[in-house]
Amino acid sequence: MEISRRDGFDKIYEVYWLNVFGPKLVETVGRERMLSTPAHLVDELPNGSILLVTCPTAADFASEEARLAQARAHVHLRPELDFETVLRTLRERSATLAPVEPRFHPDIAPLLARVVAAVAISERQRKVAEFNRYEPPDPEEWLPAVAALPSDVADPKAASEHYSLLAEHLVALLHTKVPSVFKETPESLTDVDYQFWHEEFPRVFERRDIDEHAVPAVGAYLGQVLVRNLGGQWIPRKKLEEAQVRVGNRVWLPFLRAHRYMRSCQSLLDYSLTQLFRVAVHHRT
């Protein structure tokens, strides 16, 4: 589009599987030349446009045969182009679309699958290959249960209810776009991860608002999911970042995780809620 704006719209910059060339472009290129294009279908339309289909089946557009047909048609319409150069470019495009088998890290695979599905189709397989190599850092937001910090609050029950209220703030923030957030399940953690990544939340919103409101809500929600699904138990602390959830032989620090999680868009993947929960599952006994 940038090139056509610069050089004018009276040239054929690309030939696709399906093309409709308007009357002005047909006259510029030459009607007889267009009608003689080597292609599966070349048809004159009532308004003077020409319909051109390079090969029979759209689903095969990236095959070698389809790319050859595409290159032949393009060079016929633009004789000054080099056939081998055009064909090489098309083959490179096909290579980027070649299926790559996902082999994502199992503790973050559900999230990466969601991220890949949102990427443009032209970049998707490249992103799959990138994520196949991706190894998220091992969670460090935990202590052995024997080293757990004892509760230092006067009323542990009230503190736990406060964490529940903070978690409801996240529900209020996301419930329209992420209905599963009501359920406080492992799947809802992945939905939350994806939504924050999709919105580029750490980049878009003010850092002060993130630290004052989003981080406490995310940490409390993560803790509630550990409690609800893994039989965890809150160990309240006066400082949020020190609050723990005991699960088996470990205590987890969900507010500390939330703080790291919300540092950047990349941190949403590196310190995902999905991964911490799955690692907690591995160590719950």
N, C-alpha and C positions, 0 to 999 in steps of 0.2 A: 504493500500500500504506500509506503514512504517513497519508493522508487517511482511508482506510477504518478504520484502527486508531483514529483520533481520533473519527470521526463514526459509526462502527458499520458492520457488514457487511450491513445490511438495505437497502442502496441499490445501484442499478446505476450504477457510476461510469464504466464504459466498455462499449461494445458492439463486439465484434470480428467478424471474418468467421465464426468458429465460436464458439458460446456454449452452455454448459450451465448453466442456472439451477436451483439446488437447491430442494427443496420449500418450505423456510421462506421463501426469497426470492420464490418464485412466489406464495405466499399473501400476503406483505407487499405486493407490487406489484399483485396481483390476477390470478387465473388467466385470467379472460376477457380482460383487457387484454393479457396476454402472448400468448394464443392468437390475438388479432386483430392482432398486430404485422405491419406490411407488410415481408415478407422473402421470400427464395427458399424457405425451408423452416422451418416451425414444427411441432414434433412433441412429443407428450406421451410421456414415458418411463415404464416400469412403476413406478418408485419415486416418481412424482409430480413429478419434474424435467421441465423443458422444454428441448428442443434447438432452437436457433435458428441458422440459416445465412443470412447477409444476401444473398449473391449466389452464382451457380452455381460459379464457379471461384476457387480460392484464389490462383492465380498473378496474378489481376487485382485483388487487394485494394487496390492503390494507385491504380487508375484513377478517373476522374471519376465514372463510372457506379457503381462500387462504393462510393465515398465518399458519394455521394448516398443510396444504399440504407442505408449504415451510419448516416448522420445521421438519416434518416427513422425508422429503427428505434429509435435512441437517444432521440429526442425523443418518440416515441410512448410509450416506457416511462417517460420522465421528462418529463411535459408542462410542467413549470416551466422547462425549459431553452429557450434561444432557438435555433431551427433554424440561422440564419445564423452564429451564433457557433460552434456545434458543427461546422458544415460548414467554416468557415474554419480551425478547428484541425486538422481532418482533412486539408484541402488543404495546410496547412503541413507536416504530416508527410509527405505524398506528395512535396512539393517537396524535402525533405531526402533522399529515396530516389531521386530522378531520377538516372539514370546520368551520370557525369562521365567523359569520356575521359582516362585517365592520360597526362600529358605530363611525366614526371619528368625531372630532370636525369640525363643518360645515365650519368654516372660513379657515381651512387648509386641508379639505378633498381631494380636487383635487390633491394636492401635495403628501399627504400620500398615496393615491391610486397609484400614479406613482412610489413612492419609494417601496411599497409592491410588485408591479409587477416585479421589478428588483431583488428582493431577491430570492435566491435559493428556489426551490419548497419545499425542506425538512424543511426550516425555515419560509416559508411564513405565515402559519397560526399562528405560534407563534408571528411573527411580527405584524400581524393583531390584535391579542389580546393585544400586548404591546401598539400599537397605539390607540386602543380603550380606553385605560386608560390615554392617553397623553393629557395634557391640555397646550397649548402654553401660554406664558405670555401675558397678555393684552398689546397691544401697548401703549407705553408711549411717543412716538415721536409726540406729538401734543400739541397745546395750544388752549384755547377758542379763537374764532375770535376776541373778544374784547381785548384780551391780546396779539394780534399779534405784533411782532416786526416790526416797520415801515422800509421801504426800506432805506438803507443808501448808495446807490450807485448813482453816478452822472448820469448814463444813464441806467435806468431800462430795456429799450428795448434791448440794447446791452447785458446786463447781461442775459436776458432771451434767447437771441440767443446763448450766450456762453453755457448755460445749454443744449440747443438743440444740440450743437456741442459735448459736453461731452457725451450725450446720444448716439450719432452716434459712439462713440468709443466702446461702448458695442455692438452695431450692428456689427461693424467691427470685434470684437473679437469672436462673437458667431454665425454669420449668416450662416456659413457652417453647423454647427451641430444643430442650432436652427433656421430654416428658418422663423418661426413665429415672430422672434425678429424684423423684419421689420415693423410689423403691429402695435406695441405699444398698445396691447390689454390686458385685464385681463388674457386671456389664455396664452399670451406670457410671462407674469410674472411667471406663473406656470412652463412653459417650461424652463425659465431661472433658476428658483429655482432648478428644477430637474437636469439640466445640471451641475450646480455648485456642487450640492450634489453628483452626479454620478462621477464627476471628482475629488472629494475631494479637490476642488480648494483651500480652505484656508490652507490645509495641504501641498499641493504639491508646491505651489508657494511661492516665497520669500515675507516676510512680508512687506518689504519696497515697493516692486512693487505693492502689493495689496493695501496698503494705498495710494500710490501716483497716481495709475492709475485705479485700479479696483473700489475702493470705490467711487471716483467722478463719474465714468461712470455709476455705478449701481444707485447711488442716483439720478443723472440727468434723467436716464431712468425711474425710478419709478415716479419721478415728472412729466415727460412728459406723462406717462400713466394716471396719475391723471388729468392732464390738458385736455388731448385729450378725455377721456372717461367720466369724471365727471364734465366737465365744470370748472375745477380748474383754478386758476390764480396764477402765480408766484409772490412772494414778494421777490425780490432779496436782498441779503445781501453781504457785503464784505467777510465775513467768510462763506464758503460753508456750514458748519454744522448748520448755523443759517438761511439759505435760507428756505423759506416756500412756500407751495402751499395752497391757501385758497380754501376750498370746504365746502360750506354751513356755518355752525356755528363753524367750526374748521379750524385751519391751521395745516398742516402736515409738518414735517421736514424730507424730504426724504434722505438727506445726513447723518443725524444722524442715521437714520434707517440703511442705507447702512454700516455705520461704525460698528454698532453692529452685523449686518448680517454677515460680513466677518471675525468675530473673530475666528470661528472654524467651523468644519463640523456640529456640533450640533447646532450652532448658525444659520445655514442656515435654520433649521427647526423652532427654537425658535423665530427667527425674520424674518420669510419669507416675501417676497414681496407680495405673494398671500394673506396672512392674513391681512397685513396692508391695502391693497386695499379693501378687503371685509369689513373691519371695517369702512373704509372711506365711503363706500356705505351706511352702516347702518346710518351714521351720516350726510349725505349730505344735509338733509333738517332740 
